[in-house]
Amino acid sequence: MKVQVLFASTLLLVACGSPAPSVQVRPATAAAQLEARSTAGLLAGFDRVHKAIFAKQDRDGDGQLTEYEAGPMFALDRFASIDLNMDGAVGYREFLAAATDLGFPSWWPGGPRRDNAERFAGRFRTYLADRFVRLDASRDGFLVDRELSNADLARVRVGLEYPELNLRPVLIKAIATDAVKAADKTGDARLSPGEFEDLYMDLIVAELAK
């Protein structure tokens, strides 16, 4: 896999017990935490990450990449093949087609080569589950502010790299307290896995925009 989050893609296996003999009413806060764990943020992240990369290279902000703007990501001799409508510039959809064909491929035999939002979301959920466990020092299934210190982030190397686009590795080195509070949609002063996923994606997009 050419694109990789800067940590091991350890698959987290959760053992499920036997069904409870009676229906238990789940507290409202816990139910809200489960609802927060949605794939929506990761699915949207597929487009958000690529749009952030595209905008970074689109120096004049005209929505098109010239061969010089695209040069850091694609070799100039590839520009003509990326410019599908042959208008001398690469629009976002042309960029996305080229980037996902090279950068997010599926390599299993007979599998589709180009990436899509569903595969992106699935991979990043696995990656972020691994990071979440490593950050969760209390092992209670939630993250609090003290578990997201600069030292903790450096220890687990939370970030993103995209070598096929010659993208410099992006590392999340610090998370402001206000950002953690904003990500805490349930207001219980801790982050569920879903809230952590949303926070990660917001921070990565912000870092790409710098």
C-alpha positions in Angstrom: 0.0 0.0 0.0 1.5 3.3 -1.1 -0.3 5.6 1.2 0.0 4.9 4.8 -0.9 6.5 8.1 2.3 6.8 10.2 1.6 3.9 12.5 1.1 0.2 12.3 -2.2 -1.0 10.9 -3.0 -3.4 13.7 -6.5 -4.9 13.5 -8.4 -4.6 16.7 -10.5 -7.7 17.5 -13.3 -7.2 20.0 -14.7 -10.3 21.6 -18.5 -10.3 21.9 -20.1 -12.0 24.9 -23.4 -13.9 24.9 -26.6 -12.0 24.6 -27.9 -10.6 27.9 -30.9 -12.5 29.2 -32.9 -9.3 29.5 -33.0 -6.0 27.7 -30.9 -3.4 29.4 -31.6 0.3 29.1 -28.4 2.0 28.0 -27.7 5.4 29.5 -28.4 8.4 27.2 -24.7 9.4 27.3 -23.5 6.0 26.3 -26.0 5.7 23.5 -24.9 9.1 22.2 -21.3 7.9 22.3 -22.2 4.9 20.1 -24.0 7.1 17.7 -20.9 9.4 17.5 -18.9 6.4 16.1 -20.1 7.0 12.6 -18.3 6.3 9.3 -19.5 9.6 7.9 -16.4 11.6 9.0 -14.0 9.0 7.5 -16.1 8.7 4.3 -16.0 12.5 3.9 -12.3 12.5 4.8 -11.5 10.8 1.5 -12.5 13.9 -0.5 -11.4 16.3 2.2 -7.8 15.0 2.3 -7.5 15.1 -1.5 -9.0 18.5 -1.8 -6.6 19.8 0.8 -3.6 18.4 -1.1 -5.0 19.8 -4.4 -5.5 23.3 -2.9 -2.0 23.3 -1.4 -0.5 22.8 -4.9 -3.0 25.2 -6.7 -1.0 28.2 -5.8 -3.0 30.7 -7.8 -6.3 29.3 -6.6 -7.9 29.0 -10.0 -9.1 25.4 -9.5 -6.6 24.0 -12.0 -3.1 22.7 -11.8 -0.6 23.7 -14.4 2.2 21.4 -15.2 4.5 23.4 -12.9 2.0 23.3 -10.0 1.5 19.6 -10.5 5.2 19.0 -10.9 6.1 18.3 -7.2 3.5 15.5 -7.2 3.6 14.1 -10.7 6.6 13.8 -13.1 6.2 16.2 -16.0 6.2 13.4 -18.5 3.0 12.1 -16.9 1.2 15.4 -17.1 -0.4 14.7 -20.5 -1.8 11.4 -19.4 -3.3 13.0 -16.3 -4.8 15.8 -18.3 -7.7 13.7 -19.5 -9.6 16.4 -21.4 -6.3 17.7 -22.9 -7.0 21.4 -22.0 -3.4 22.0 -20.6 -4.4 21.9 -17.0 -5.5 19.3 -14.4 -8.8 19.8 -12.6 -9.6 18.3 -9.2 -11.4 15.2 -10.7 -8.4 14.5 -13.0 -6.1 14.9 -10.0 -8.2 12.6 -7.9 -8.3 9.9 -10.6 -4.5 10.0 -10.9 -3.8 10.2 -7.2 -6.1 7.3 -6.2 -4.8 5.1 -9.0 -1.3 5.5 -7.7 -1.6 6.4 -4.1 -4.4 4.4 -2.6 -4.3 1.1 -4.7 -5.8 -2.2 -3.8 -3.2 -4.9 -4.5 -5.1 -8.2 -3.9 -5.3 -10.4 -7.0 -8.2 -9.4 -9.2 -9.2 -6.5 -6.9 -9.9 -3.0 -8.1 -6.9 -0.9 -8.5 -8.4 2.5 -7.7 -9.3 3.5 -4.2 -12.6 4.8 -3.1 -14.2 6.4 0.0 -15.3 3.1 1.5 -11.9 1.5 1.3 -10.3 4.7 2.7 -12.7 4.8 5.6 -12.2 1.1 6.4 -8.4 1.4 6.4 -8.4 4.5 8.5 -10.8 3.1 11.0 -8.4 0.2 11.6 -5.4 2.5 11.8 -7.1 4.9 14.2 -8.4 2.0 16.4 -4.7 1.0 16.9 -3.7 4.6 17.7 -6.6 5.0 20.1 -5.7 1.9 22.1 -2.1 3.1 22.4 -3.2 6.5 23.6 -5.8 5.1 26.0 -3.5 4.8 29.1 -6.4 4.2 31.4 -7.8 1.4 29.2 -11.4 2.6 29.7 -12.3 3.0 26.1 -12.2 6.8 26.0 -9.5 9.4 25.6 -9.2 12.4 27.9 -7.1 15.5 27.5 -4.1 14.3 29.5 -3.9 11.2 27.2 -3.4 13.5 24.2 -0.3 15.3 25.4 2.4 16.4 23.0 4.6 13.6 24.4 1.9 11.0 23.8 1.3 12.1 20.2 5.1 12.0 19.5 5.3 8.5 21.1 2.6 7.0 18.8 3.4 9.3 15.7 -0.1 10.2 14.8 0.0 11.4 11.2 -0.3 10.8 7.5 2.1 10.3 4.6 1.5 10.1 0.9 4.7 9.1 -0.8 3.3 8.6 -4.3 2.5 12.3 -4.4 5.8 13.2 -2.8 3.9 14.6 0.1 6.0 15.5 3.1 4.8 13.4 6.1 2.2 15.2 8.1 2.4 14.7 11.9 0.0 15.9 14.5 2.3 17.2 17.1 -0.1 19.0 19.4 -3.9 19.1 20.0 -5.3 22.3 21.6 -7.7 21.8 24.5 -10.3 23.8 22.6 -10.0 21.3 19.7 -10.6 18.4 22.1 -13.6 20.1 23.6 -15.1 20.8 20.2 -14.6 17.2 19.2 -16.4 16.0 22.4 -19.9 16.0 20.9 -21.5 14.4 23.9 -20.0 16.9 26.4 -18.7 14.3 28.8 -15.1 15.5 28.8 -13.8 12.5 27.0 -13.5 11.2 23.4 -15.1 8.1 22.1 -13.4 6.3 19.2 -15.8 7.9 16.7 -15.1 11.4 18.1 -11.4 10.7 18.0 -11.7 9.7 14.3 -13.5 13.0 13.5 -10.9 15.0 15.5 -8.0 13.2 13.6 -9.5 14.0 10.2 -10.1 17.7 11.1 -6.5 18.0 12.3 -5.0 16.3 9.3 -6.9 18.5 6.9 -5.8 21.6 8.9 -2.1 20.5 8.8 -2.3 19.9 5.0 -3.6 23.4 4.6 -0.6 25.0 6.2 
